[in-house]
């Protein structure tokens, strides 16, 4: 199967992309977090503040603040136990998991967080965030400003940044359950984590930007990662003041290759523990990863976002959005993914307007895909099926973020149609007033970005998903991201084929009842 055919099936016909007769070995499942052995560790403060108010005055962080920051981004926040009946007898099975503020498919968390730090009370160096123990593990000590800057194509002044975050993906951590479908999940999960990181950074007063394009092997070499097991998906510099940021790099900077950079640093192979004893091969994932890699800084392109085709029909103007002011710490704890807990309630136009506008407004973030300081249309957008929204006819709409209006595509009650497209009936869509679809172009900018474009598109979709979930929680609603739905059905409903677009993920959002459960928070 070609890589292009594989990615097509991954989205439109998952059975063809999946490994047949897949048997999940739950007894040999990997840990949801990576553990290193025999390396220096730095414990982080467990006295994490329970509130994250609006933007604070930026200041250079110390070890204590870095600990707070990392915990809100990706720390363990909740312990969950679920009991399942195995048969008609009294035999039951208890499944337990550790949750974080950023959701993950199956709570498997295939991504890891690394950070290059230069702060006063820590040795300069590259660290892994040990989620299980809330501590930093030192992988390499030293100053790597020049190395990282060149691996980014000299497009960021790393010397002016106090830290640089690396978001990686460990293939086996969710491949063991989802087999080849894990590739789609890994990009979305990385994006959700990145979305959480950007929101938390705002509360700490950090300046951020996302690099999707870099010399992969050089970054992996710096962190001591084996590209057959794990690879960096994004690089996010952190600073307390605006830094020099260029999507192109300087013409006077000479061309840099990954091989050249790798020769500058000694190879490291840290001892790590994942628990699984029988790790299966995942050839399609490694082939796609290799095909997506960039080996030279000459291969960092800029892309032109494609025009969104506007639908016919009179647009429904939405009320002027009201900037939501909320405590991010409280909202992170309130975020909930209802299954059968949705209850049908009326949503006001103002609530809908705030949700859509604030979510899309968050996509004004710095990245290396477009020219800085120029206004660009987002590469992912929102369509929505409405039911019982105050003053708006039921139907399928395209959200025009520029005009802040809904453009009708197909009026009517589509809840049963959407329910019929679900592969699992774990959510009752008849009880959901808002069913949002994040959309993007079908060709994932392959002409410009190659196969790397697919994972970039999934990451951007994930970033938007996390923003929607946080805003839903701030409005007193719940949201449940779903991939078990019929993309073809949704594309037909929204008439997206002429636009060359497709639905990337489905998120039912609405009021919900409190679930009868025993809940334990791991608030520090």
WOKA-V673006 format. One line per field, one symbol per residue. ss: DSSP state (@ for helix, = for strand, . for the rest). psi: psi as a letter, one per 40 degrees, with the letter a starting at -180 (. if undefined). A space follows every 50 residues. Layout:
# WOKA-V673006
ss: ???
psi: ???
This chain:
# WOKA-V673006
ss: ..@@@@@@@@@@.@@@@........@@@......===...===....... ............@@@@@@@@@@@@...========......========. ....@@@...=======.......======....=======...@@@@@@ @....=.@@@..========.@@@@@@@@@@@@@@@@@@@@@@@@@@@@@ @@@@..==.==....@@@@@@@@......==========.....=..... ......=@@@@@........===.........@@@@@@@@@@...=@@@. ...............==..........@@@@@@@.......=....=.@@ @@@@@@@@@@@.....=.............======..=.....====== ....=======...@@@@@@........@@@..========....@@@@. .@@@@@@@@@@@@@@@@@@@@@@@...=====....@@@@@@@...@@@. ==========.=.......==...
psi: hidddddddddegdddeihifhhhgddfiiieihhiifihihiiheghie igaihihiihiadddddddddddeiheihhhihhhdaeaehihhhiihii dhiihefegeiihihhigideihhahihhgddegiihhdhiihfdddddd deffeigddeieihhhhihhdddedddebdeddddddddddddddddddd dddefihiihhehihdddddddefiheediihdihhihieihihhhddih dehihhidddddedihhigihihedhdghiigdddddddddeiheieeeg iiihhihhhiiiihihhiihihhhhihdddddddhhgiceeihhihhidd dddddddddddeegihieeihiehhihieiahihhihfhhehiiihihhh ddefihhhdgiiheddddddehdhfehgeeehdhhhhhiiideffdddea edddddddddddddddddddddddeeiiihhhegihdddddddefeddef iihdihghhaiiihhgihhhifh.
